[in-house]
Amino acid sequence: MHKSIKLHLGPESYSVHIENGLLGKSARWIRASSSAKRFVILSVPGVFRKYGKSIQENLKKIGASSKVISIPDGEGHKNEKTLFFILRKMGQSGLRRDSGLITLGGGVVGDLGGLAASLYMRGIDYIQCPTTLLSQVDASIGGKTAIDFLGVKNLVGTFYQPKTVLIDPTVLKTLSGRQFRTGLAEVIKCGVIQDAGLFGEIEKQLPLILERNGKILNSIIAKSCRIKSDIVTQDEKETGVRAWLNYGHTLGHALESYFDYKKLTHGEAVAYGMWFAAILSDRLGFCSEAEVARQRELLKRAGLFAPIPRFDVKKVCEKMFLDKKARNGRIQFVLTRKIGLVSIQKNVPQPVILSALNQLQAEASELY
């Protein structure tokens, strides 16, 4: 079944398409979203071997030519060196303002490709073809593009919307278990911030989700995409409610940076961040201990609490203050009131933050 979700952003409006096998029949949706006759496909070697030829064949069907730009996989390559490598290759490929770029891969490929497309000739068309659960429900939607810079995640970037997003859930069957679970953290997050029904569905259907049951996957992907699309439509440039999507990310990004992006996947770091946000919410009287336990147990059942060494609480706290969402020297936290409802808190006392971090570390050490 084909599902389309529209982001209403005036001249920047576009649709997210979700369908099993979509990458194998992408010609129609590419042509509907862009008039470009020349494309580059940005991907990593393993992903391109699986799906790249299919994209190229579909481009031929609409009379478009394509070249491939291959980059190394992993967050460690989401930097200025890789960005300028991509831009150099785009220039050498003879791309013009009426050309296009297709990202085929996970969130790193999407972020880099979107940023390159926004910069090249001050902006060319780009299309997102996300191939991980994380990128399908989060990174590919909303127009955030970025590289990590000076040790800070996503410090340099732009808001630049794709022309369309093509999501094929069948590609998730080839992901490793850890890759798949890291995306599930973002789906759980969507339930916490906006949809108690989705959270309950994940609790109930988790065994089938982890088995990658097609029907259940399509359901939770579509619901997550709709939540993100609705929020982005309300607040494209993150001046208000779009900050809800950062639930768990303030600590999550700090932990990723603290461990040099080597110990935790993004989803695992965000899972600890969500648990921390729930602890903080409880300490500030926003939610009950039962709400904290419910989030912790689902994240644990989903296998998202990867073992981590003890960390220096003060240094991790310092990294949170470096977060690009901090304002006037204060960290902006997204805190939970109950499953399905969050709010933004800007004046959390530092002793409370440090105490909650100590609690998280102590309780986490008992998980493994």
JOSUL-V325301 format. One record per helix or strand of 2 or more residues. SS is the DSSP state (h for helix, s for strand). FROM is the first residue (numbers start at 1). LEN is the number of residues. If there is no record, write none. Layout:
# JOSUL-V325301
<<SS/FROM/LEN> <SS/FROM/LEN>>
This chain:
# JOSUL-V325301
<<s/3/5> <h/10/3> <s/14/5> <h/22/4> <h/27/7> <s/38/6> <h/45/17> <s/65/6> <h/75/3> <h/80/13> <s/100/6> <h/107/16> <s/125/6> <h/133/7> <s/144/6> <s/152/8> <s/164/4> <h/169/6> <h/177/18> <h/196/15> <h/214/21> <h/241/6> <h/249/10> <h/266/18> <h/289/13> <h/313/9> <s/333/6> <s/341/5> <h/350/15>>
